[in-house]
Amino acid sequence: MLLVTGVNGGLGALVLERLAKLPGGLDGVVAGSRTPDRTPVAGVPVRTVDFDRPGTLTEAFTGVRTLLLISAGYGEDDVVVARHRAAIEAAERAGVRHVVYTSLSGDGDHLGYAAAHRWTERRLRASTTLSWTILRNGLYAELLGVLAAPDQDGVITAPLGDGGLAAVARADLAEVAATVALAPAGHAGRVYELVGEQAIGGADVAAALGRATGRPVAYRPATLAEAREAVAASDAAPFQVPMVLSTYSAVAHGFLDGRQLDNALPALLGRAPRPALDVIAGGAGAAR
Ligand SMILES: NC(=O)c1ccc[n+]([C@@H]2O[C@H](COP(=O)([O-])OP(=O)(O)OC[C@H]3O[C@@H](n4cnc5c(N)ncnc54)[C@H](OP(=O)(O)O)[C@@H]3O)[C@@H](O)[C@H]2O)c1
């Protein structure tokens, strides 16, 4: 039995949708969610999975052979680490054989949310009972679309400097996660870097959005201080301010262009990845 956590989140939903398209892909699949009354794919059994309530995990993980553990990353590090610790401990107790974990790309160590991912990777490596696969997901194209969204006047004001992000389509990451989770034995002990093939910057996003919408879009590089003030004044939770700022800074200063990584995405997809600019421009076209 394969249990996928977080199925009502963006990535988990896409994983289930991908599994549903594969012949026999949903056989033996169980979905896990904090809200089991909802599911993105009908006909899949859903169990309550809430890492903040470890009591839910004993029942949820019963009979599970492979756990696709989708990171539950919204929170301070201590909160996220406690969630992932609870999930891994419960998996060990339940006799789960293999955990596939959605982590963060290896060039992401400057990001404010890297520590919880690296802690989880270490915890899996230290397990004496679990085999594991680590999917080091790059930052989503969809996320860059939000970080570099134009205002009503068609101006993207963001502290991205001249930096670029090897942004990756979330659907491609879901496809890889589904492939690996269905046949984990062939991926045991592997750490896969999964990033886009091209580094995308603010000017690239502006040009792509301009083409998609038929209206000119300009990119105006901002300072980190300006961005910090804007994010702090928004409805973002306090822990999100350093998350967002560290993302901007890491992109602006060239840490996330993907060049240092041995990118496994094309090989695991068996095709060329979806271009990140198409994902971003497609979203803008749909929103028109
Ligand atoms: N690479 C990137 O660019 C990027 C961007 C954003 C986030 N992330 C990370 O990747 C993860 C998956 O991305 P996503 O796009 O699916 O994010 P998302 O749409 O925000 O969904 C996250 C899902 O995580 C699950 N979750 C949250 N708290 C949980 C808890 N206490 N116990 C169990 N599950 C919990 C929830 O699933 P249910 O609603 O079904 O319970 C939630 O919907 C995120 O959680 C975050 O750690 C990566």
The ligand as a Gaussian input file, in Angstrom:
#p B3LYP/6-31G(d) Opt

LIG

0 1
 N        9.391000      24.038000      -3.965000
 C        8.590000      25.093000      -3.752000
 O        8.593000      26.096000      -4.491000
 C        7.642000      25.076000      -2.604000
 C        6.754000      26.120000      -2.469000
 C        5.871000      26.084000      -1.418000
 C        5.918000      25.039000      -0.520000
 N        6.814000      24.040000      -0.679000
 C        6.899000      22.910000       0.242000
 O        6.388000      21.781000      -0.430000
 C        5.232000      21.297000       0.257000
 C        4.203000      20.851000      -0.750000
 O        3.930000      21.938000      -1.592000
 P        2.453000      22.274000      -1.986000
 O        2.535000      23.045000      -3.217000
 O        1.609000      21.059000      -1.958000
 O        2.012000      23.221000      -0.772000
 P        0.508000      23.554000      -0.321000
 O       -0.387000      23.636000      -1.506000
 O        0.546000      24.687000       0.602000
 O        0.068000      22.265000       0.491000
 C        0.752000      21.873000       1.639000
 C       -0.003000      20.702000       2.209000
 O        0.781000      20.124000       3.248000
 C       -0.093000      19.405000       4.068000
 N        0.152000      19.740000       5.474000
 C        0.302000      20.955000       6.037000
 N        0.384000      20.840000       7.368000
 C        0.280000      19.526000       7.648000
 C        0.264000      18.785000       8.836000
 N        0.357000      19.368000      10.022000
 N        0.130000      17.445000       8.748000
 C        0.004000      16.827000       7.553000
 N        0.004000      17.486000       6.389000
 C        0.129000      18.817000       6.447000
 C       -1.527000      19.870000       3.776000
 O       -2.237000      18.856000       3.081000
 P       -3.783000      18.593000       3.475000
 O       -4.454000      19.908000       3.223000
 O       -4.244000      17.522000       2.559000
 O       -3.798000      18.179000       4.910000
 C       -1.299000      21.078000       2.903000
 O       -2.358000      21.311000       2.032000
 C        4.790000      22.453000       1.157000
 O        4.110000      21.975000       2.314000
 C        6.104000      23.097000       1.502000
 O        6.758000      22.378000       2.529000
 C        7.661000      24.024000      -1.724000

